[in-house]
Amino acid sequence: MNVDLNEITMNLVPFPRLHYLVASQTPLFASADVKVQPRRLDQMFSDAFEQSHQLMKADPKRSVYLACALLLRGAVPDGWKTGLCSVPPVGHTYSLLSLANNTCLRHNFTDLRDRCVKLYRRKAHLHHYTSVEGMETGLIGEALNSLSSLIEEYTSLENQGLNPPEPVSRLTIAT
C-alpha cells in the first residue's frame, strides 16, 4: 500500500490549528558521513525521541505528545502499524523518521513572537512589508494576535497533559 504525506499529517493533527510537527531522523548524518556506524533498531527508536536527532531546537520530553508517527525504511519487521519503505538509505540497513505533534513547539512560537514584537516596536523592516500591495501595518498586529492565541492553545493542552485528571470513583455494587 502507498502512504501519502497528506494522510500522515492528517492523522497527526487532532486540533486543526495545531498542525506543526517536530521531525527527527535516525541515523542522522551528512552525505559526507555515509560510513556512520549502523544502529540497532531498538537504539533507533530511542534516538527518534532524543533532542540530538531532531531537525529543530525543541525539548519534547518536557512537553505533551499530541500524536506521533514513525516511518521506517529498510528491511525491518512489520508487525505493527507504521509506514514502511523497503528501500534503505545509502550505506545503512534501515533508518527511522519520527514526525511528532508536540506542545514543545509553543516555546519556538513564543521566541518568534517576541522577536517580531521587538522589530515591530522599532518599525524595523516595516517598509518592506507595507510596500506590498494590500499589506497594511494592522495586518502585522493581527498576525501577532493569531500567534499569541496559538501559543495559548499549546499552553492549555500542555497544562492539561501535565496535570492528569482526578481519578473517577468506581461504581460500587450494592449487597
Contacts in CASP RR format, 6 or more apart in sequence:
PFRMAT RR
TARGET T0000
AUTHOR 0000-0000-0000
METHOD contacts of the structure
MODEL  1
MNVDLNEITMNLVPFPRLHYLVASQTPLFASADVKVQPRRLDQMFSDAFE
QSHQLMKADPKRSVYLACALLLRGAVPDGWKTGLCSVPPVGHTYSLLSLA
NNTCLRHNFTDLRDRCVKLYRRKAHLHHYTSVEGMETGLIGEALNSLSSL
IEEYTSLENQGLNPPEPVSRLTIAT
3 71 0 8 1.000
3 83 0 8 1.000
8 69 0 8 1.000
8 71 0 8 1.000
8 99 0 8 1.000
9 19 0 8 1.000
9 21 0 8 1.000
9 99 0 8 1.000
11 67 0 8 1.000
11 69 0 8 1.000
12 19 0 8 1.000
12 21 0 8 1.000
12 66 0 8 1.000
12 67 0 8 1.000
12 68 0 8 1.000
12 69 0 8 1.000
12 99 0 8 1.000
12 100 0 8 1.000
12 101 0 8 1.000
13 19 0 8 1.000
13 67 0 8 1.000
13 101 0 8 1.000
14 66 0 8 1.000
14 67 0 8 1.000
14 101 0 8 1.000
15 66 0 8 1.000
15 153 0 8 1.000
15 157 0 8 1.000
17 150 0 8 1.000
17 153 0 8 1.000
18 66 0 8 1.000
18 101 0 8 1.000
18 150 0 8 1.000
18 153 0 8 1.000
18 154 0 8 1.000
18 157 0 8 1.000
19 101 0 8 1.000
20 101 0 8 1.000
20 105 0 8 1.000
21 99 0 8 1.000
21 100 0 8 1.000
21 101 0 8 1.000
22 54 0 8 1.000
22 55 0 8 1.000
22 56 0 8 1.000
22 58 0 8 1.000
22 60 0 8 1.000
22 98 0 8 1.000
22 99 0 8 1.000
22 100 0 8 1.000
22 101 0 8 1.000
22 102 0 8 1.000
22 104 0 8 1.000
22 105 0 8 1.000
23 54 0 8 1.000
23 55 0 8 1.000
23 56 0 8 1.000
23 97 0 8 1.000
23 98 0 8 1.000
23 99 0 8 1.000
23 100 0 8 1.000
24 47 0 8 1.000
24 48 0 8 1.000
24 49 0 8 1.000
24 50 0 8 1.000
24 53 0 8 1.000
24 54 0 8 1.000
24 55 0 8 1.000
24 97 0 8 1.000
24 98 0 8 1.000
24 100 0 8 1.000
25 53 0 8 1.000
25 55 0 8 1.000
25 95 0 8 1.000
25 96 0 8 1.000
25 97 0 8 1.000
25 98 0 8 1.000
26 39 0 8 1.000
26 43 0 8 1.000
26 44 0 8 1.000
26 47 0 8 1.000
26 48 0 8 1.000
26 53 0 8 1.000
26 95 0 8 1.000
26 96 0 8 1.000
26 98 0 8 1.000
27 36 0 8 1.000
27 38 0 8 1.000
27 39 0 8 1.000
27 44 0 8 1.000
27 47 0 8 1.000
27 92 0 8 1.000
27 95 0 8 1.000
28 47 0 8 1.000
28 52 0 8 1.000
28 53 0 8 1.000
29 36 0 8 1.000
34 90 0 8 1.000
34 91 0 8 1.000
35 91 0 8 1.000
36 92 0 8 1.000
38 92 0 8 1.000
38 93 0 8 1.000
39 47 0 8 1.000
41 76 0 8 1.000
41 94 0 8 1.000
44 94 0 8 1.000
44 95 0 8 1.000
44 96 0 8 1.000
45 70 0 8 1.000
45 96 0 8 1.000
47 53 0 8 1.000
47 96 0 8 1.000
48 70 0 8 1.000
48 96 0 8 1.000
48 97 0 8 1.000
48 98 0 8 1.000
49 60 0 8 1.000
49 61 0 8 1.000
49 98 0 8 1.000
51 58 0 8 1.000
51 59 0 8 1.000
51 60 0 8 1.000
51 61 0 8 1.000
54 60 0 8 1.000
56 108 0 8 1.000
57 108 0 8 1.000
58 102 0 8 1.000
58 104 0 8 1.000
58 105 0 8 1.000
58 107 0 8 1.000
58 108 0 8 1.000
59 104 0 8 1.000
59 107 0 8 1.000
60 100 0 8 1.000
60 102 0 8 1.000
60 104 0 8 1.000
62 104 0 8 1.000
63 102 0 8 1.000
63 103 0 8 1.000
63 104 0 8 1.000
63 106 0 8 1.000
63 158 0 8 1.000
64 102 0 8 1.000
64 103 0 8 1.000
64 157 0 8 1.000
64 158 0 8 1.000
64 160 0 8 1.000
64 161 0 8 1.000
64 162 0 8 1.000
65 100 0 8 1.000
65 101 0 8 1.000
65 102 0 8 1.000
66 101 0 8 1.000
66 102 0 8 1.000
66 103 0 8 1.000
66 157 0 8 1.000
67 100 0 8 1.000
67 101 0 8 1.000
68 98 0 8 1.000
68 99 0 8 1.000
68 100 0 8 1.000
68 101 0 8 1.000
69 82 0 8 1.000
69 83 0 8 1.000
69 98 0 8 1.000
69 99 0 8 1.000
69 100 0 8 1.000
70 82 0 8 1.000
70 83 0 8 1.000
70 96 0 8 1.000
70 97 0 8 1.000
70 98 0 8 1.000
71 82 0 8 1.000
71 83 0 8 1.000
71 84 0 8 1.000
71 85 0 8 1.000
71 96 0 8 1.000
71 97 0 8 1.000
71 98 0 8 1.000
71 99 0 8 1.000
72 82 0 8 1.000
72 83 0 8 1.000
72 84 0 8 1.000
72 85 0 8 1.000
72 94 0 8 1.000
72 95 0 8 1.000
72 96 0 8 1.000
73 84 0 8 1.000
73 85 0 8 1.000
73 86 0 8 1.000
73 87 0 8 1.000
73 88 0 8 1.000
73 89 0 8 1.000
73 94 0 8 1.000
73 95 0 8 1.000
73 96 0 8 1.000
73 97 0 8 1.000
74 84 0 8 1.000
74 85 0 8 1.000
74 86 0 8 1.000
74 87 0 8 1.000
74 88 0 8 1.000
74 93 0 8 1.000
74 94 0 8 1.000
74 95 0 8 1.000
75 86 0 8 1.000
75 88 0 8 1.000
75 93 0 8 1.000
75 94 0 8 1.000
76 84 0 8 1.000
76 94 0 8 1.000
78 84 0 8 1.000
88 94 0 8 1.000
88 95 0 8 1.000
89 95 0 8 1.000
103 154 0 8 1.000
103 155 0 8 1.000
103 157 0 8 1.000
103 158 0 8 1.000
105 154 0 8 1.000
106 150 0 8 1.000
106 151 0 8 1.000
106 154 0 8 1.000
106 155 0 8 1.000
106 158 0 8 1.000
109 147 0 8 1.000
109 150 0 8 1.000
109 151 0 8 1.000
109 154 0 8 1.000
110 151 0 8 1.000
112 147 0 8 1.000
113 144 0 8 1.000
113 147 0 8 1.000
113 148 0 8 1.000
113 151 0 8 1.000
116 140 0 8 1.000
116 143 0 8 1.000
116 144 0 8 1.000
116 147 0 8 1.000
117 144 0 8 1.000
119 125 0 8 1.000
120 126 0 8 1.000
120 140 0 8 1.000
120 141 0 8 1.000
120 144 0 8 1.000
126 137 0 8 1.000
126 140 0 8 1.000
129 135 0 8 1.000
129 140 0 8 1.000
130 136 0 8 1.000
130 137 0 8 1.000
END
